């Protein structure tokens, strides 16, 4: 089999996500035969550094032997079981570990099978909590430029026009507040003032405020100061509004700490996790919440306060085995401490981009780095040109518009960081 053969078979029947399929009349689709570590291998013998962790999910490399082994062991015993009225050891152990790892007070875990679904859970649970308390609060507040997924509820609280505009007529009503314009404390304070104005005006109708802590990933990797987390959290407490931390993309070490909320020393009412939860192996997501919220639904069946939300594959044992293996690696290999060296190294390598005339800004939070270009319209599709340049030179880059970003697996070596950065540099330089 060759890349071309498989591409032709694929295009007969498959509709790919986030893709204008007509592009593939001229743009090659890359069939991947296998993957190991940070490398993807196609059917023609080419290999590519996965600089974006396959949509930000892969933490410890592809085909990681330790995660592989734990999934194989689990497969011998239990592949799946209904999670209503039944349970299993892998999810019990995972829940105990997540409660220990996350900010103090998040004692209950509600599982789903992907990030968008978990956002839906958090939104519904927040609204339902207030309803159980005798209040109807139909509004949610989120930040401008935010992204929380593409199911309808998640889409409604997002603010990336590319995804949202088409469906605006069928979305729930939400309010977007200013995101801090940069990473300064002053910007955080200014944005918090705007947020309070919204809270004052609509406080009796707002169920929750949702945000992506520190980095708006799909929002062109916009970054802001942790102080905004503290300020907005305090405002939520003041006005009896839930605080939802969407750590789907930024959790599990991406911002330098295990969870971004730790950098503001806050415990959200809801923390939403997915992506890196299983090391990038299998679909799994979880909403962690407090005993107080849990108890608002705890009642006799006749009281009709139960949270009736379910997914067929909720709490899948194989996914839980992968998640437990992922947490084992964090614990046993001192990952966060080791990542500090790579974070510093990437930071030094990024400095050379500022010498290019078509670069507007370079920014970094933990193991997330971004280079924003200037002077190009969206119609010029410089992101596509950089993507193609990267593939030709052995690196998978997938820019967000005019923003080239790096979010590699934590197992990336320093030589591979060099190549990842250097190929991106030459790609941007070639545009001038």
KOLMI-801350 format. One record per residue (C-alpha): z negated, y negated, x negated; residue in three letters. Coordinates in steps of 0.001 Angstrom, whole numbers, plus 500000, padded with zeros to 6 digits. Layout:
<nodes>
ZYXAla ...
</nodes>
This chain:
<nodes>
500000500000500000Unk 500698496440498918Unk 499463493043500030Unk 502783492382501748Unk 502770495651503704Unk 499269495104505034Unk 499902491448505820Unk 502888492361507985Unk 500874494987509870Unk 497988492561510341Unk 500120489769511764Unk 501536492024514466Unk 498196492310516250Unk 495385490203514745Unk 494387486631515616Unk 492205485280512796Unk 489342482774513234Unk 489571479117512196Unk 493265479658511523Unk 496531478197512748Unk 498401481496512748Unk 501770479775512348Unk 500678478851508805Unk 501027482489507865Unk 504783482288508259Unk 504643480789504767Unk 501038481176503616Unk 500213484666502328Unk 497355486494504028Unk 495292488293501376Unk 494255491887502204Unk 491110492826500269Unk 490878496405499044Unk 487388496328497595Unk 484716493961496316Unk 482034494128493636Unk 479569491476492544Unk 481188488061492864Unk 484728489480492821Unk 487171490344495605Unk 490087492658494708Unk 493372492774496623Unk 495957495566496882Unk 498188494064494203Unk 495504494203491511Unk 494427490544491671Unk 490798489527491712Unk 489096486379492987Unk 485656484882492423Unk 484079484509495856Unk 482910480923495353Unk 481975480522499037Unk 480049483795499508Unk 482502484838502238Unk 481468482069504649Unk 478048481573503027Unk 476617485003503826Unk 476737486997500590Unk 473639486429498467Unk 473494489270495966Unk 477097490197495429Unk 479461492511497224Unk 478690496221497246Unk 475202495683495861Unk 473869499114494889Unk 470324498439496088Unk 471398497252499518Unk 473988500042499748Unk 471305502644499103Unk 468926501352501757Unk 471684501333504382Unk 472654504904503449Unk 469039506036503774Unk 468735504397507188Unk 472043505886508344Unk 470619509392507929Unk 467903508703510484Unk 468914506084513058Unk 472043503987513436Unk 471133502164516669Unk 468841502269519662Unk 468357500101522738Unk 465820497394521911Unk 464375497039525427Unk 461453499438525770Unk 462088500916522301Unk 461511499816518743Unk 461859501150515196Unk 460158500841511834Unk 462780498758509980Unk 462560495884512474Unk 458756496007512590Unk 458607495781508805Unk 461244493026508726Unk 459393490970511331Unk 456127491230509428Unk 457839490057506262Unk 459649487155507949Unk 456400485919509488Unk 454795486021506036Unk 457731484219504394Unk 458410481424506882Unk 456197478364507497Unk 452740479186508846Unk 452549479487512610Unk 455911481149513247Unk 454455484455514451Unk 457035485784516912Unk 460584487028516249Unk 463381487216518821Unk 466535488895517526Unk 470241488448518227Unk 473312489464516247Unk 474908486243514922Unk 474049482625514258Unk 475645481059517321Unk 473908483541519605Unk 470572482737517985Unk 471152479025518617Unk 471759479872522274Unk 468454481754522291Unk 466546478788520850Unk 468102476301523291Unk 467474478495526328Unk 463974479373525212Unk 463076475707524736Unk 464389474691528157Unk 462756477718529790Unk 459404476963528128Unk 459326473490529655Unk 460409474913533014Unk 457572477428532902Unk 455261474493532268Unk 456558472723535364Unk 459025470322533718Unk 462815470239533934Unk 464257468835530713Unk 468049469261530697Unk 468888467300527535Unk 469064468251523870Unk 469328465879520938Unk 471140466690517715Unk 472520464773514757Unk 475932463229514440Unk 478256465276512218Unk 476232468429512958Unk 477470471984513460Unk 475493474771515130Unk 478122477336516091Unk 480995477788518498Unk 479602479442521604Unk 479358476862524386Unk 475688475938524074Unk 475839475822520283Unk 479067473829520454Unk 477457471331522812Unk 474725470373520354Unk 477212470120517487Unk 479249467036516658Unk 482220468104514556Unk 485173466860516610Unk 487554469502515282Unk 485579472244517044Unk 484107470370519997Unk 486657467913521384Unk 488809470443523254Unk 485879471819525248Unk 483945468620526010Unk 484546468910529773Unk 482707472229530046Unk 479754471619527714Unk 476135470885528582Unk 475085467264528157Unk 473622466394524785Unk 472831463268522803Unk 473722462755519151Unk 471553460585516923Unk 472394459089513535Unk 472160461378510555Unk 470731459738507407Unk 473751458188505702Unk 472763459399502233Unk 469984461117500307Unk 467669458110499983Unk 464295457721501682Unk 465467454422503116Unk 468318456176504932Unk 465850458734506291Unk 463607455990507680Unk 466551454161509250Unk 467816457315510971Unk 464321458165512226Unk 464085454757513896Unk 467333455441515756Unk 466022458848516788Unk 462838457346518199Unk 464867454913520292Unk 466576457901521928Unk 463268459692522428Unk 461716456647524091Unk 464665456235526438Unk 465006459898527446Unk 461667461493526494Unk 460942463037529907Unk 464340464769529930Unk 464627466096526354Unk 463776469743525723Unk 464427469842521990Unk 465800468162518907Unk 467925470441516722Unk 469102469844513175Unk 470361471550510018Unk 467671470807507432Unk 468891468910504321Unk 472577469966504410Unk 475116469744507236Unk 477285472496505859Unk 480289472531508198Unk 479886468758508432Unk 481572468394505040Unk 478387469318503161Unk 476671466036504040Unk 473192465938502483Unk 470040463926503188Unk 466425463478502032Unk 463622465900503107Unk 461620462896504309Unk 463789462790507423Unk 462545466258508353Unk 458953465040508247Unk 459683461846510190Unk 461694463561512923Unk 459146466371513184Unk 456355463850513721Unk 458413462120516404Unk 458960465419518199Unk 455220466032518258Unk 454583462488519495Unk 456976462801522442Unk 456412466498523333Unk 459896467559522234Unk 460584470861520499Unk 461839470818516906Unk 464548473435516222Unk 465397474062512569Unk 468837475644512229Unk 468488477334508834Unk 471357479742509433Unk 473344478422506465Unk 470609476785504372Unk 467909479448504580Unk 467107482134502020Unk 467177479970498922Unk 470342477944499388Unk 468552474579499071Unk 466364475689496153Unk 463349476698498236Unk 463245479829500366Unk 463621477689503473Unk 464636474038503595Unk 461740473100505904Unk 459328473957503108Unk 460461470827501263Unk 458945468709504053Unk 455917470972504593Unk 456584471360508324Unk 456482474246510784Unk 459254473882513374Unk 458785475135516914Unk 461842477316516374Unk 463451478449513122Unk 466890480058513425Unk 468064482426510684Unk 471188484521510104Unk 473950484692507418Unk 471964485515504259Unk 469368487427506274Unk 471167490720505561Unk 472568489653502204Unk 475942489258503892Unk 476243492887504913Unk 475803493175508681Unk 475474490878511706Unk 471851489987512456Unk 470034486821513483Unk 466524485899514474Unk 464683483047516162Unk 461128482665514934Unk 458749480764517166Unk 455062480118517825Unk 452391481967519778Unk 452156478981522126Unk 455793479258523148Unk 455568483046523410Unk 452556482833525732Unk 454419480555528168Unk 456559483598529054Unk 453725486175529023Unk 452884487005532620Unk 452955489594535394Unk 456487490550536373Unk 456105488927539779Unk 455574485482538205Unk 459275485356537190Unk 458680483616533863Unk 460252486262531647Unk 462911485365529088Unk 465845487498530221Unk 468233487276527312Unk 469744490259525524Unk 472496491517523245Unk 473711495117523050Unk 473154495311519305Unk 469870493398519187Unk 467724494562516270Unk 470263497029514900Unk 468424499353512440Unk 471222499350509846Unk 471230495554509780Unk 467448495547509507Unk 467639497961506581Unk 470041495569504835Unk 467706492657505588Unk 464689494477504176Unk 466667495378501055Unk 467649491735500679Unk 464013490646500865Unk 463134493354498322Unk 465523491752495843Unk 464018488312496420Unk 460546489673495780Unk 461260492011492878Unk 463726489865490926Unk 462070486431491216Unk 465351485037492558Unk 464266481479493373Unk 462987480958489838Unk 466130482433488286Unk 468312480272490497Unk 466798477120488993Unk 468714477734485762Unk 471993478141487634Unk 471306475073489783Unk 470777472981486649Unk 473858474464484999Unk 476070473748488007Unk 474715470192488076Unk 475749469598484473Unk 479195471070485086Unk 479721468829488129Unk 479432465606486153Unk 482975465762484816Unk 484396465417488350Unk 483202461801488462Unk 485759460949485773Unk 488611461767488159Unk 490030458787490029Unk 490518460756493245Unk 486851461789493470Unk 484598459741495754Unk 481250461509495317Unk 479599464556493801Unk 476475465910495488Unk 474226468942495211Unk 471240470462496974Unk 470050473685495379Unk 472856476227495104Unk 475095474119497352Unk 477399471651495603Unk 480242469482496873Unk 482960467241495474Unk 484348464733497969Unk 487847463392497386Unk 489236459982498339Unk 492664458578499097Unk 494009461473501170Unk 494672461744504890Unk 493942464938506802Unk 497681465384507380Unk 498249465750503641Unk 496217468994503747Unk 494906468728500223Unk 492400471420501202Unk 495269473881501602Unk 496741472889498244Unk 493386473425496530Unk 492914476745498327Unk 496308477968497104Unk 495703476696493568Unk 492380478511493514Unk 493877481831494603Unk 496610481601491988Unk 493913481149489376Unk 491461483764490578Unk 488961481724492623Unk 488413481667496384Unk 487866478007497326Unk 488010476943500964Unk 487597473139501128Unk 486336471402504260Unk 488988468718504682Unk 488696466537501581Unk 485471468172500410Unk 485612470946497827Unk 482343472853497851Unk 480649475672495964Unk 478215478131497529Unk 478468481234495330Unk 476440484457495463Unk 473227484238493446Unk 474441486982491097Unk 477167484744489688Unk 477067484552485888Unk 477381481438483761Unk 480885482358482596Unk 481925482812486212Unk 480381479440487095Unk 482506477950484320Unk 485659479429485773Unk 484768478473489357Unk 484124474847488388Unk 487008474580485939Unk 489587475917488402Unk 488374473487491064Unk 488524470636488541Unk 492093471436487554Unk 493083471821491214Unk 491771468353492031Unk 493277466892488884Unk 496674468341489797Unk 496700466273492996Unk 496849462965491112Unk 
</nodes>
